[in-house]
Amino acid sequence: MTIGWSLGIGLVGGSGLLALILVVAAAMSPTLALALAPAAAIGAAIAFAPFVGLVALVLLAQLDAVSNLVSQHLPISAYKLLTAATVGGYALSTFRIPRPERLGPRLPELRYAALFALWMGLSFLASTHKGPGLEHLTGFLTTMLLFYLVILLADTPRKLEAIAWALMASGLVAAVVTVVETLLGVRLLSTAEAATTAAWDGYMRSAGASDYNPTTAAHMLLATTTVALVLAFGGRRFRIAGGVVAAIGAVALVLTFARSAAIAFAAIAALFVWRRRRDRFFPFALMSGLLLVGAALPFVPELFWERMATLFDLSLDRTLLRRVSYNLIGLDLLAHHPALGVGPGNFPHYYDDVEFRWYPGREPAPRQLHNSYLETAVEFGLIGLAAFLAVMLSSLRAGAVAAGAADRRVAVVANAFAYGFGAFLIASAFMPNEDTKFMWILPGLCVAAREVARARAPGPGGEG
């Protein structure tokens, strides 16, 4: 069967199935059919341009409160529908690709990710709480698809730049919403309980345009602000936009009152400054930066300093004692389940067990372990942690390699992706981010940048 016939059969079959779904939906509820019709149109468009779907996925990863508002009118999550349409679009495009290459390049990072997924499945089979475990595993694997899609679809410098712009755009929206919500004491987009109930000392904490809890939202803002900051120093193409987004994002980061985000931002900013110390205008840039920071300090809310002070006195914040209990319980569980772990999504149920009722700061309710790396080890065992770290560290190295590419366009965005991903990895030591979208989009971008750099490198295998 020729490629043309295969593609035609796929399009006809898909269109017929879509028409059938719309007819059934109309019979069940005219409102449902009206909601599905535009979604079907968008899905059909993405089927012919899957990269557009990928850009939308990256954009909405931080603005999930927006996609959740749309989901209220759909029988399934808008983000999942968008992911399915993007996967379907790529599948259709593979008819033009030689059969051995249709599943993508043979990269070590993809092999590590496949090993991690396999080990998660084995851990699930050995787990005790399979109900919540299956739900967690399904969501986790769906999120990991983003890693695969980014590597497959972001295959040119222009596409990498488009995603960089999408990250900055989402960061700008999240930052503006955070500033407005904090200053006015209102809720604009967030609706989920995790995003709307968090407070510090009676003061509302904003999750920006996300339905994640404010600290996880702050970590996403941290990543996009870092990307914007590095791009602002990378060249004229991003200088103004990157500077604006970085400035507003830095203000918003302070107003999130997220200690982990502040620590990670300070660490990654220090690394960035140190690595640029031999630049021609480094002394001038350093002095200007210090003057700006000094001028901004009087405007930092007193509440921010009070929250940071709790790092040196655990008695000022009970949640810090709870974090101690997370880690102690996690280490205890890891010691008893070192190979396969307790299973995906199972830690909250063990945490709630009466066996651990006397741990400091513990609350009698299921909670996640606020440390991505320890939670991964506890739920998937040491082999699972090794596979997870192999994906992350190999991807970070890929971004660093691409940052030194001869192609300036690739090098600039790769450098920004690597710094943004590094900041997110640091912050993830304080939150369970391992199954969040940014944890898989950012490493995918680093690997994609390396592959684009290799393809465009002078010599055999490259464009020259």
C-alpha positions in Angstrom: 0.0 0.0 0.0 1.4 3.4 -1.0 1.9 6.3 1.4 -0.8 8.3 -0.4 -3.4 5.4 0.1 -2.4 4.9 3.7 -2.7 8.6 4.5 -6.0 8.8 2.6 -7.5 5.8 4.5 -6.3 7.3 7.8 -7.9 10.7 7.1 -11.2 9.1 5.9 -11.4 6.8 8.8 -10.6 9.5 11.3 -13.2 11.8 9.8 -15.8 9.1 9.9 -15.1 8.4 13.5 -15.2 12.1 14.3 -18.5 12.5 12.6 -19.9 9.5 14.5 -18.8 11.0 17.8 -20.5 14.3 17.0 -23.7 12.5 16.0 -23.8 10.4 19.2 -23.0 13.6 21.3 -25.8 15.5 19.6 -28.2 12.6 20.4 -27.1 12.7 24.0 -27.0 16.5 24.4 -27.0 19.4 21.9 -24.9 21.4 24.3 -22.3 18.7 24.4 -22.2 18.6 20.6 -21.8 22.3 20.4 -18.9 22.1 22.8 -17.3 19.3 20.8 -17.6 20.9 17.4 -15.0 23.7 17.9 -12.7 21.2 19.7 -13.0 18.9 16.7 -12.1 21.7 14.4 -9.0 22.6 16.4 -8.1 18.9 16.5 -8.4 18.6 12.8 -6.2 21.6 12.2 -3.5 20.3 14.6 -3.6 17.0 12.7 -2.1 18.8 9.7 0.2 21.0 11.9 1.2 19.0 15.0 3.9 21.5 15.9 1.1 24.1 16.5 -0.4 21.7 19.0 3.0 21.3 20.7 3.3 25.1 21.1 -0.2 25.2 22.6 0.8 22.5 25.0 3.8 24.4 26.1 1.9 27.6 26.5 -0.9 26.0 28.5 1.4 24.0 30.8 1.8 27.1 33.0 -1.6 28.5 32.2 -3.5 25.3 33.1 -6.2 27.3 34.9 -7.2 28.7 31.4 -7.4 25.2 29.9 -9.3 24.0 32.9 -11.9 26.6 32.4 -12.4 25.2 28.9 -12.4 21.7 30.3 -15.5 22.5 32.3 -17.5 22.4 29.0 -15.9 19.2 27.7 -16.4 15.6 28.6 -12.6 15.2 28.9 -9.7 17.5 29.8 -8.9 20.1 27.1 -5.2 19.5 27.7 -5.6 15.7 27.1 -7.6 16.4 24.0 -4.9 18.7 22.7 -2.2 16.1 23.6 -4.1 13.4 21.7 -4.6 15.7 18.7 -0.8 16.5 18.6 0.1 12.8 18.9 -2.4 12.0 16.1 -1.0 14.8 14.0 2.5 13.4 14.4 1.3 9.9 13.6 -0.2 11.1 10.3 3.0 12.9 9.4 5.1 9.7 9.8 3.8 8.4 6.5 6.5 10.6 4.9 9.2 9.2 7.1 11.1 6.0 6.5 9.7 3.1 8.6 12.8 2.6 10.8 12.7 6.3 11.8 9.0 6.7 12.6 9.3 6.1 16.3 11.9 8.9 16.6 15.6 9.0 16.9 17.5 6.5 19.0 18.7 8.7 21.8 19.9 7.6 25.3 17.5 10.0 26.9 14.5 8.3 25.2 15.9 4.9 26.3 16.2 6.1 29.9 12.6 7.4 29.8 11.4 4.1 28.4 13.2 2.2 31.2 11.7 4.6 33.8 8.2 4.0 32.4 8.7 0.2 32.4 9.9 0.3 36.0 7.0 2.4 37.0 4.7 -0.3 35.6 6.5 -3.0 37.6 6.3 -0.9 40.7 2.6 -0.5 40.2 2.1 -4.3 39.9 3.9 -4.8 43.2 2.1 -1.9 45.0 -0.6 -2.2 47.7 -3.0 0.7 46.8 -3.7 0.0 43.1 -6.7 2.3 42.8 -4.9 5.6 43.3 -1.8 4.0 41.9 -3.4 3.4 38.5 -4.7 6.9 38.3 -1.3 8.4 39.2 0.5 6.1 36.8 -1.8 7.0 33.9 -1.4 10.7 34.5 2.4 10.4 34.9 2.8 8.5 31.6 0.6 11.0 29.8 2.8 13.8 31.1 5.9 12.0 29.9 4.5 12.0 26.4 5.4 15.7 26.3 9.1 14.8 26.5 8.8 12.6 23.5 6.7 15.1 21.5 9.1 18.0 22.1 12.1 15.9 20.9 10.2 14.8 17.8 8.6 18.1 16.8 11.0 20.8 17.8 13.5 20.0 15.0 14.5 23.4 13.6 16.0 26.6 15.1 12.8 28.4 14.2 10.7 25.9 16.1 12.9 26.1 19.1 12.6 29.9 19.1 8.8 29.6 18.8 8.7 27.5 22.0 11.0 30.0 23.7 8.5 32.7 22.9 5.6 30.5 24.1 7.5 30.0 27.4 8.0 33.8 27.8 4.4 34.5 26.9 3.1 32.1 29.5 5.5 33.4 32.1 4.4 37.0 31.4 0.7 36.1 31.8 1.4 34.1 35.0 3.6 37.0 36.4 1.0 39.7 35.7 -1.8 37.7 37.2 0.3 37.0 40.3 1.1 40.7 40.8 -2.5 41.8 40.3 -4.0 39.1 42.5 -1.5 39.8 45.3 -1.9 43.6 45.2 -5.7 43.6 44.9 -6.4 40.5 47.0 -8.6 38.9 44.3 -8.7 35.6 42.3 -8.7 36.0 38.5 -8.2 32.5 37.0 -7.3 29.8 39.6 -10.3 27.7 40.8 -8.8 24.5 42.2 -8.7 24.1 46.0 -4.9 23.7 46.1 -4.4 27.0 44.3 -7.0 29.1 46.2 -6.7 28.0 49.8 -2.9 28.5 50.4 -2.0 31.4 52.6 0.9 32.6 54.7 0.2 34.3 58.0 -3.3 35.1 56.9 -2.1 36.6 53.6 -3.4 35.1 50.3 -0.8 33.5 48.1 -1.4 33.7 44.3 -0.9 30.7 42.0 -1.0 33.0 39.0 -2.8 31.4 36.0 -2.4 27.9 37.4 -4.5 25.5 39.3 -1.5 24.0 41.0 -0.6 25.0 44.5 1.1 28.4 44.7 4.6 26.9 45.3 4.4 24.6 42.3 3.1 27.5 40.3 6.0 29.6 41.5 8.5 26.9 40.3 7.0 27.2 36.8 7.3 30.9 37.0 10.9 30.5 38.2 11.7 28.5 35.0 10.1 30.9 32.6 11.6 33.9 34.3 15.0 32.3 34.2 14.6 31.5 30.5 13.6 35.1 29.8 16.5 36.5 31.8 19.1 34.3 29.9 17.5 35.1 26.5 17.7 38.9 27.3 21.5 38.5 27.5 21.6 36.2 24.5 21.1 38.6 21.6 19.1 41.4 20.1 16.2 39.1 19.0 15.1 38.6 22.6 16.7 41.5 24.5 13.7 43.8 25.1 11.0 41.1 25.5 13.3 38.9 27.6 14.2 41.8 29.8 10.6 42.9 30.4 9.4 39.3 31.1 12.4 38.7 33.5 11.8 42.0 35.4 8.0 41.4 35.9 8.7 37.7 36.6 11.2 38.6 39.3 8.7 40.9 41.0 6.1 38.2 40.8 8.4 35.6 42.2 8.9 37.7 45.3 5.1 38.0 45.6 4.6 34.3 45.5 6.4 34.1 48.9 7.8 30.7 47.8 11.1 30.1 49.6 12.2 27.3 47.4 11.7 29.4 44.3 13.7 32.3 45.8 16.6 29.9 46.8 16.7 28.3 43.3 16.5 31.7 41.5 19.4 33.1 43.7 21.5 30.0 43.0 20.9 29.9 39.2 21.4 33.7 39.0 24.7 33.4 40.8 25.8 30.6 38.5 24.8 32.7 35.4 26.8 35.7 36.7 29.8 33.6 37.5 29.9 32.0 34.0 29.7 35.4 32.3 32.5 36.9 34.5 34.9 37.1 31.5 32.4 39.0 29.3 33.6 42.4 28.0 30.9 44.4 29.8 30.7 42.2 32.9 31.8 44.8 35.4 29.3 47.4 34.1 26.5 44.8 34.0 27.3 43.6 37.5 27.3 47.0 39.0 24.1 48.0 37.2 22.5 44.8 38.5 23.6 45.4 42.0 22.3 48.9 41.9 18.9 47.8 40.6 18.6 45.1 43.3 19.6 47.6 45.9 17.0 50.1 44.7 14.3 47.4 44.7 15.0 46.1 48.2 13.0 48.8 50.0 9.9 47.8 48.0 10.1 44.1 49.0 7.1 43.3 51.3 8.0 42.7 54.9 6.1 39.4 54.7 8.7 38.1 52.2 11.5 38.6 54.7 9.4 37.1 57.5 8.8 34.0 55.4 12.5 33.6 54.5 13.4 34.0 58.1 11.5 30.8 58.9 14.3 28.9 57.2 16.5 29.6 60.2 13.8 29.0 62.9 11.5 26.0 62.3 9.3 27.1 65.2 8.0 30.0 63.1 6.3 27.8 60.5 4.7 24.4 61.2 4.8 23.5 57.6 8.6 23.2 57.8 8.3 20.6 60.5 5.8 18.8 58.3 8.5 18.7 55.6 10.9 17.1 58.0 8.3 14.4 58.6 7.8 13.8 54.9 11.5 13.1 54.5 11.9 11.0 57.6 8.9 8.8 56.7 10.1 8.6 53.1 13.5 7.4 54.2 11.8 4.8 56.4 9.7 3.5 53.5 12.7 3.5 51.2 14.6 1.4 53.6 11.8 -1.2 53.6 11.1 -1.0 49.8 14.4 -0.3 48.2 13.9 -2.1 44.9 10.4 -1.4 43.5 9.3 1.2 46.1 5.8 1.5 47.5 4.2 2.1 44.1 3.0 5.1 42.1 0.8 7.5 44.1 1.1 5.3 47.2 3.2 7.5 49.5 0.2 9.7 50.7 -1.5 6.5 51.9 1.5 5.4 53.9 2.0 8.9 55.2 -1.5 8.8 56.6 -0.9 5.4 58.3 -1.1 5.3 62.1 2.4 3.9 62.1 3.8 7.3 61.5 1.4 9.3 63.7 4.1 10.6 66.1 6.4 12.1 63.5 7.1 15.9 64.0 4.6 18.2 62.2 2.7 15.2 60.7 -1.0 15.8 59.8 -3.6 13.0 59.8 -4.3 13.3 56.1 -2.7 12.0 52.9 0.1 14.2 51.7 2.8 14.0 49.0 6.5 13.9 49.9 7.8 17.4 49.1 11.0 16.3 47.4 10.8 15.1 43.8 13.9 12.9 44.1 13.1 11.2 47.4 9.5 10.7 46.4 10.6 9.1 43.1 12.9 6.8 45.1 10.2 6.0 47.6 7.5 5.2 45.1 9.6 3.6 42.4 12.7 2.3 44.2 16.3 3.1 43.7 16.4 1.7 40.2 13.4 3.9 39.3 15.3 6.9 40.8 18.4 6.0 38.8 16.4 5.9 35.5 14.7 9.2 36.4 17.9 11.0 37.2 19.5 9.5 34.0 16.8 11.2 32.0 17.1 14.5 33.8 20.9 14.8 34.1 21.5 13.6 30.6 19.0 16.1 29.2 20.6 18.9 31.2 23.9 18.0 29.8 22.4 18.0 26.3 21.3 21.5 26.8 24.7 22.6 28.0 26.3 20.9 25.0 23.8 22.7 22.6 24.6 26.0 24.3 28.1 25.8 22.8 26.8 25.1 19.3 28.3 26.9 16.3 24.8 27.9 15.2 24.1 31.0 17.2 20.3 30.8 17.0 20.4 27.3 18.5 23.0 28.2 21.1 21.0 31.1 22.5 17.8 29.2 23.1 19.6 26.1 24.3 21.4 28.1 26.9 18.1 29.6 28.1 16.5 26.1 28.3 19.4 24.7 30.2 19.4 27.4 32.8 15.6 27.3 33.1 15.6 23.6 33.5 18.5 23.8 36.1 16.5 26.2 38.2 13.5 24.0 38.1 15.6 20.9 39.1 16.9 22.8 42.1 13.5 23.9 43.2 12.1 20.4 42.8 14.2 19.3 45.8 11.5 21.0 47.8 8.3 19.9 46.0 6.9 16.8 44.3 7.3 18.1 40.7 8.4 14.8 39.1 5.0 14.3 37.3 4.4 17.9 36.4 4.5 19.1 32.8 7.5 21.4 33.1 9.6 18.5 34.5 9.3 16.8 31.1 8.9 19.7 28.7 12.2 21.4 29.8 14.4 18.4 29.4 12.8 17.6 26.1 13.7 21.1 24.9 17.3 20.6 26.0 17.6 17.3 24.0 15.8 18.8 21.0 18.2 21.7 21.0 21.2 19.3 21.0 19.8 17.3 18.1 19.1 20.4 16.0 22.7 21.6 16.8 24.0 18.3 15.6 22.0 18.4 12.4 23.3 21.8 11.6 26.9 21.3 12.6 29.6 21.4 9.9 30.8 18.1 8.6 29.3 14.7 8.0 25.7 14.3 9.2 25.2 18.1 9.4 24.1 20.8 7.1 27.3 22.6 7.4 
